[in-house]
Amino acid sequence: MVEQFEFSSLAVYFVISVVVVVMCDLVARTGRLQQRYKDGSRLVAGCIPFRYINSDENDSSGSGKVVQVLMISSSSGPGLLFPKGGWENDETVKEAAVREAVEEAGVRGILMDFLGDYEFKSKTHQDECSPEGLCKAAMYALYVKEELETWPEQKTRTRTWLTIGEAVENCRHAWMKDALVDGFCKWHKEKMCKGDED
């Protein structure tokens, strides 16, 4: 009887440990202490998550694929955004972009190519390191392989899959529209011309 109890306790400890590790992995980072700055600008990393769907749901041939991008609601007003956030000292810019996709949009996938750097002013992120709120965002394409059922910011953000045209119409910030049209769309077109799809 004692041996069975010890085994059960060990099993419960193992399960609790695994749950704690998984939960700790899905906690959003907050604060500005570890964030990177350069030449008075806060450095930001983000991505444009995308997937392919069939243009006709009855078409199983794989032809007629349509690209959709994933946007998230803003926590501070109307309009939709792409996941992005501060690039921190203990990570690479690519790691930061992947982390933001998980934290804000609850998606994982393959981080593909760099789409460009986009400069903008943030009214909410003015501080002693960037008094004017200047930010420089490094944006990437992220091919989505997994949508998480739970993610750190799910209580404050909803996610929506949109066509490129819908995304342009609903995008809250001009710099994000530029990242979509001048960055992602041009990159995607070149990728398709080379036959690199999926």
N, C-alpha and C positions, 0 to 999 in steps of 0.2 A: 504494500500500500504506500509506503514511503517513497519507493522508487518511482511509482506512477506519479506521485505528487511532484517530485523533483523534475520529472520529464515535462509534466504539464506546466510547471512554473517556467522552465527553460523555454518551452514553446511559446508561452505567453510573452515572455521577455523578448524573444526573437521577433514576434509579430509586432509588438509595440515599438521595438527598435527600428524595424523596417518602415513602419508608418511614420515615425518621427523623422527619419532620414528623408523620406519622400516629401513630407510636409515642409521640412526645412528647405528643401530644394525649390519649393514653389512659394517662396515669400518674396515680395517685391522689395527691392532696395529703396531706401529713402534718404533724404539729406543731401547736402552739397559738399561735405568734408572731403570726400575722395574723388571729386570730379575734376576733370582735366580742363585747363584753360590755356589759350595760346593767343598772344597779341590782343588781349582784352576781350576775346570771344570765348564763350563756353562751348566746349566740343561735345557734339551730340552724335549718336549713332542710331540709325533706324533702317527699316526695310519696307519694301512693298511686297507683301505676301501675295502669291498667285497660285492658281490651279487651272486645270482645263476641264471643261464639261462638253458633252456632245450638244451640238446645236439643236438636234432633234432627239428627244428622249427615246424614241423608238429606233434610232439609228445605232446599232451596235457594231458597226464596221470600223469605228474609230475615225472616220473622215468627218469633216465638218466640226472640228473642235473649236470651242470658243474659250478665250482666256477670260478669267474673272480675277479681280483683285479683292483682297479683304481689307475693309476699313473698320475702324472702331469709333464709337461715340466719344466725344470730348467730355472730360470731367468738369469743364468750366464754361460750357456754352453750347450753342447749336453747331451743326455741321459735323462732318466726319473727318477722321484723321488716319494716317498710317502710324503704326507703332514706332515710337522713337523716344529717346531719353538720354540722360547724361552718360558720357563715356567716362568710366572710372579708372583710377590709377592702377588697379590690380588686374586689369583685363585688356585684351587687344580690342581694336575697334570692331572687328568681326564678332568677337565674343559678346561685346556690348549690344550689337544689333540683334544677335540671336536671343540674348537675355530679354531685351525689350519685347521681342515678338512673343515670348512665353509669358512675361509679366502682364503686358497690356492686352494682347489679343488671344492668348491661350493656344498658340500654334507652334508646332515644331516642323522642321523640314530641312531642306538642303539650301544653305546660303550660297548663292551663285555669284554673279559678277557685281562689281562696284559700279554704281550708276552715276555717281558724281557727288561733289560737295555743293551744298546749298546754304546760302547765308540768309539769315532772317533776324528780326528783332523780337524779343519776347518781353511782353509787359509784365508777366508774372515771375520772371527769373532774373530780375535786376538785383545784383549784389555787389559787394566790395571788389570782387574779381572781374566783374563785368557790369559796371554801373549803368551802362546804356542798354543792357539786356541783349547785347550782340551774341549771336549763336552761329555756329557753323556745323551743319549736319552732313555726315557721311552716310549716303543711302545705298542700299544693296537690294538686289532681287532675292526673294526667298521662295523657293518652290515648296509649297505646303504638302507635307506627308501625313500630318497628324493634327487633329483638332482635339484639344484637351477638354474633358467634361468639366473640370474645375481648374481655375487659374487664379493667380494672386489678385487681379483687379476686376474680377467678374462682377462684383457688386456695384462697381461704379462705371463699367463699360459694357456696351453691347457690341457684337461683331456682325457685320453685314457683308455678304458677297455681292459684288457689283460688276457689271460690264465696265469697260474702260470709259465709255460715254457717260454712264451713270456716275462713275467715280469722279469724273471731271466736274459734273454738275453739282455734286454734293460735297466736294472737297472744301474744307473750311479755310485753308491757308493758300495764298498764291504760290509760295515756294514749294508746297507739296504738289500743287498742280504742275509746276515746272518739273519736279522730280518724276511725276507720272508721265507727262507728255514728252518732255525733252530727254528724260533719262530712261525710264522703263520702256516706253513705247518704241523708241528708236533702238534700244538694246534688243527688245523682243523681235522686232522686224528683222534686224541683222541676224539674230539667232535662227529665225525661221528660214531665212534665205540660205543659210549654211546647212540647214537640215538637222539642227541640233535639238529639235523638240524632244522634251522628256528624256 
